[in-house]
């Protein structure tokens, strides 16, 4: 069992089972049947416990729970295996969520660890799945609206209630790392000890790859914070290269020659969308950081990023990329101000504001039509922002904070531009 799907665990109800010179009676069987009815159906002919259809897709943490309880008790897999009269390999498979303990072992395992059978088998996790999903969905909603304080408080509340759920823990780790309540010092320094502890627990106990990568990423940042660059570099080398990503592996999994052309194209276009984001951000960052480039050279490189986006979205169905184009045009305009080419500067400020407004006016769902990304869906509710202000408001605020603004703030063109777009400034649109 890998978190999904169906499985069967067998208990022979027509006979009692000798277990460590004790007997698991029909009374115990009836108890287990009552406790498991939320998760399992009982096959009356065979006695098998089988996942109910409505919970097949819920994540269970039986193996994770056994591993956590074993480590909490301070024993090895070998000791647990000896106590349970099974092989060490069997315990290892339990903890990797590859197999389940036989049903006859549930009560002895729970008794050995001093927990309820509900806790051992993850029934509490199943029962609480709806609430966990509600927490995560609401956190995503706050993220899309830039409500960082509300999101932080919600995830902290969720972690206090579900400290052993890896999804909640992963979200909590990110919130601590970027705590909106901490500016100087930042969250990763304020919460450093707790983050170290959480990262180490994830790497020691969690089998979910994405959560482990989150722990490695945050841990690397903590090492840099503590001046341990070599440790940080060693962690960075544990990540896969650009070519062994989920997107690349999925693309290579579909076979166009065997009727999977639609799936292949969908994944290919998803990858192109992501790679466009990755590459244009690299171009942008290189241009912003390069001290040797003059304004003319910076403009040329920013325009490369603009051209990349326009090449991919040749139907001008920019969607999310309206935001990136807005930023790029503002940075180009700033360089024209530094070069004292004010007509070009205001031309590009205007373009920046146009794309900012286009982003703010987007519907909840944008379905791309350009060939290279055709069918790719951009959902505004799945974005992540650190501010509540909409794009127009953010750009006006940024513009006024830049040194170059002092050179143009009293010019008629700038006053006209601000008068045109300030009425559209406000907070992000709530699509729910």
N, C-alpha and C positions, 0 to 999 in steps of 0.2 A: 504494500500500500504506500503510495507516494503523495498522500494528501487528497487524492481524488479517486473516483472510480468505485468499484465494488469489490468486496472480498467476503469470504466466508470463514468463520471460525467454528469448529465442531466440538460439541459436547455430547457425549453418549448418555442420553437420559434414561436408557433402559437398564443401566447398571451404575452402581456407585464407583467412584474412582479412589483408589488407594493413593494418598498423597502424604508423604512423610509420616506414615503410620496413622494418618487421620483420614476421615472420609468426607468427601464433598457430597452431601445428601441431596435428595430431591427438594428439600426445604431451601437449601442454598441455591439450587438450580432455579426454583421459583422466584427467589429473591433477585437473582441476576436477570431473569426474564423481565421482571417488573422494572428494574433499574434501566435496562437497555431498550425498553420499548420505544423511547423517544428516537433512538438511532437505528435500531434493528427491527426487522421483521423476523419472526421465528417460523422456520419451515416445519410444519407439524409432522411431516413424514420423516424427515431426516434429523430434526433437532438443530439444524444449522442456524446460526445468527447471521443475517444478511442485511447489509445497508439498506435502509429505506430510500426510495428514489429521491424524495425531496431533500435529503441531506447528502447525496452523493458528491455534490460539488463544494461542500463546506470543508474548510481546512481543519484537520484534526492534528493533535500534537501528542499522540500517545507515546511515540518513541522519544520525542523531545522531553516529555514529562518524566519518563523512566530515567533518561540520562541526567536530567536536572536533579531528580531525587537521589540518584546514586551518588552523584558528586557531592550533593549536600550532606549525604551520610558519610562521605569520605571513604567509599569502598571502590574497588576495581571491578571491571566487568567479570574477571575471573571469580572473584568472591561471590558476586551476585549469581553467576552461572552455577557455581557449586551449590549454593543455597537452594536454587530453583531446580536442581537436577537436570540442567540443560547444558549445552556446549557454550563456550565463550563466543563462538561464531553466531549462535542463535541470539545471544544478548546484543551483539554488535548489529545484527540485522534489525532487531527491535528498535535500537536507538537511531538507526538510519531510516526508519519508517519504511523498511522494505518488507517486513513481515510483522505479524502481531503475536503476542503471547497467546498460547492456547487458553481458551476460556476457563479451563480448570485452574489456571494459575492466577486469575484476577484477584481473588480474595487473599490468598497467601502473599502476593506482591503488595497489595494495599496494606495488609497487616504489617508486613516487614518494614515498609516505609512510613507507617503511621499516618496514612492518609485515607480518605474515603475512596470507594471504587469510582465514584463520579469524577473525582479529581484525577485519579490514575488514568482513566480511560478517556479523559478529555470531554466528558459529557457536559461539563460546565462550559467549556469552550464552544461546543455546538449550540447549547441553549443560548449563549450570549452572542452568537455570531451576528444576529440582527442588530444588536446594540453596538457591537464593534464596527460593523459596516456603517451604521448611522454616524458614529464618531468620525470615521474616516471621510465619509461623504460630506459631512458638515465642515470638516477641516479643509477639504478641497474647495468648498464654496467660499469660505473665508479667504483662502489663498487667491482665488480668482478676483475677489473684491479688494485685495490688498489690506484686509483687516488683520494685521499681524498680531496685535495684542489679543484679540479674541481667539485667534487660532492657537496662539501659545497657551492661553489659559485652558482651552478645550483639550488640547493634546496632553497637557499636564494632568487634567482631570481623568482623561482616558487611561493614562499610564498608572495613576493611583488605583484605578479600579481593575485594570487588566495588566499587571506588571509582567506577566509571563507570555503575553501575546507578542510574537516577533514583529508583526506589522505595526502594532502600537509602539513597541519599543524603538523600532527604526525611526518612526515619525518623531518620537520624543527625543531621540538622540540629535536629529537635525534641528529640532527646536532649541535644545540646549546650546548647540553649536552656534546658532544664529539668534540667540535670545534677543528679541526686540527691546527688552528692558535694559540691555547692557550695551553701552556705547564706548566707554573708556574706563576700564578694559572691556573687551568684547566677550560674548557669551562663552566662547571656547576656553578663555582663560578663567572666567568666573566659575564655570562648572567643570573645570579640568579634571578634578579627582573623580567626580561622578561619571564623566565621559570615559575616562580610562577604565573604570570598573565595568561600565556597560559594554564597551568595545571588547574587553577581555572575555566577558561572559558570552557575547555573541560568537566570538571566534572559537570559544571552548565548547559551546553547547548547540549552536544553531546550525541546521543543515540547509537553510534557504540561501542560495548563492547571492541573490541581490542584497539581502540583509548583511551578509558577510562582507560584500564589497563596500557597503556603506560604512561598516565598522573599520575596514582597512583605510578608507579614505579619511575618515575623521581621525583615526589613530595617527595617520601620517601627518595630519595638520598639527596634532598635539606634540608629536616629536619635533617638528619644526619650531613650534612655540617654545619648546624646552631646549632648543639648540642642538638637537640630536639629528642632524641632517642625514648621516649615514643610515640610521634606522629608517628614516622617512623614505630614502631612496630605495632601500631594500624592500619596503612594503610596496612602493610604486611598481617595482618589477614583478610583483605577484599578480598584477592585473594583466588580462589578455591584451594583445595588440589590436590595432584598429580593424584588422581583417577577421578577427574571431569574435565578433559581436553577435548578439541575438539576431539582429536584422540580417546580417550576412549569412548566418547559418540557416535562418528560415528561407531566405531567397534560394539558397542552394538545395533546400529540401524539396522544392517543387519541380516537377518534371513536365516541361511544355509538351514533350512528345507523348505523354500519357494522360492527356486531358486535364492538366493542371495549369494551363496557360493563364487563366484568370487569377488564380492564387499567386502565381509567379509575378505577374505584372503588378498586382496590388502591393506585394512586398517590395518589389523593385522600386516602385514609386514612393513608397514609404521611406525607403532608404535614401532616395534622391532628395526628398524633402529634408531629411535629417542632415545629410551631408552638405546641403546648401547652407543650412544654419551653421554647421561646424566650420566650413571653409570661410564663409564671409566674416564670421567672428574672428577667425585667425588673422585674416587680412586686416580687419579693423584694429585688432590689438597690436599687431606689428606696426601699423601706421601711427597709432597713438603713442607708442612707446619709443619709436625710433627718433633719437635726438639728432641724428645726422641729416635728417630730411628737412629741406626747406618747405615753405608753404606750397610751392608749385608741385613738388614731388609728393607731398601728402595728399593734395587734391587728386593727383593722378592715381594714387593707390586707393583712396576712398572710392573713386569712380570705378575702379576695378570691381569692388564689392557690389556697387550699384549695378554694374553690367552683368555680374554673375546672377543676381536676383532676377533681373529683367530677362535674361536668357532662359532661365528655368520657367518663369511665369510669363510666357509670351502672350497669353491672353489677358494680361494685367489683372489676373485673379490673385492678387498678392496675399489676401487674408492676413495672417499673423505678420507677414513680412512688410505690411504697411508700417508697422512699428519700427522695424529695422531701417527701412528706407527713410523714414522721418529722421531718425538719429543720424544717418549718414549724410543727409542733405544739410542738417544743422552743422555738422563738423566741417563739411566742405565750405559752408557759408562763413564759418569762423576763420578759416584759412584765407578766404578772400578779403575779409576785414583786415587781417594782419598784412595782406598785400596791398591794402588801400584800393582794392577794386570793389567799390561799394555797389555799383549796379549788379554785378555778379553775385555779391553777397546777398542782397535783398531778393534776387531771383531764387536763390537756393533756400533762403529762409521761408519764402512763400511755398516752395515745393515741400519743405519739411512740415509746415503747418497743414498743407493739403493732405499729406499722408497721415498725419496725426489725427485729423478729423475723420479721414476714411477709416482708420482703425477704430476710433470711438463709435462710428456709425455701423460697424459690422453687425450682421445678425448673429444670433447664437451659433448657428452652424453655417460654415462656408464649405461648399464642395468644389474642389478645384477642377478646372476644365482644360488647362494647358496640358499638352500631350505627356510631358515628362512626369507630371504629378496628377494626371487625370484620375478622378475618383477619390483622391485623398481628402479626408474630412478634417477641417479645423474647427474645434469646439471651444468657444470663448470661455466656457465654464471650467475648462480643464487647464487654464493658465495659472501661473504662479507669480504673484506680484508682491512687492514690499511696500507699496504705497496705495492709498485709497483714491488718489487723484487720477482723473482720466488722462489720456495722452496729451491733449491740448494743454491742460493745466500743468502737467509735468514739464512740458517743453517750455512753457512761459517761465516757470519757476527756474529751470536750468539756465535758460537764456539770461535771466536777470542776475544769476549768480556768477556768470563768467566775466572775466576781466575785459574781454573784447566788447561786451555790452556797453561799457562806459564810452566807447568810441562812437557808438551809433544811437544811443538812447534818445538823444535830442533831435535826431534827424526826422524829418517829416515822414520819410518812408517807413521808419520803424514805428513811429506813433500810429501811422495809418494801419500798418500790419497788425499791431496789438489791438487796436480798436476793432478790427475786423474779426479777430479770433477769440478775444477775451470773453465774449458772451457765451462761447461754447465750453468754457472751462468749468469743471465740476468734478464730481466723483464718478467712478466706474459704474457702468450700467449693470443692474442686477437682473439677470435673465431668468431667475427662478420666481 
